[in-house]
Amino acid sequence: MRGPVAPPQVPLSASRAEVFADLVQDSVERLERRWPQLSEIEFMVLEVPRFDPAGDEGWGDEAVPLGGTTPAHEGRPARVIVYRRPVEIRTKSRDERAALVHEVVVEQVAEVLGLTPETVDPRYGED
């Protein structure tokens, strides 16, 4: 008689979206050690950015954004958003993806806090 390959609480495989969300969470946890106020920010992963060619969301000649922010408003916390598909398209390996996710999170957190990315993470921009 054969038993299970893994215990029931251990998933045998995670979806790409779940793996990506874990990369974002790992990045946030790294930054929270230095910036405890990040617990007041909502972090989200969306598949792609919204595009409204008639509105302010149009990108013009700019590349598709990898992340974005929304300020706190009427009791809603500030949000940091990382767009999964544009990040995945720009990376080939899990390590590249993790590095780019962290870079995007740092840049967006800097935007929300009104700081430079280098202040948020002194190792920002290092290869």
Secondary structure, DSSP 8 states (H G I E B T S, - for coil): ----SS-TTS-S---HHHHHHHHHHHHHHHHHTT-GGGGGSEEEEESS----TTSTT--TTS---SEEEE--BTTB--EEEEEHHHHHHT-SSHHHHHHHHHHHHHHHHHHHHT--HHHH-TTTT--
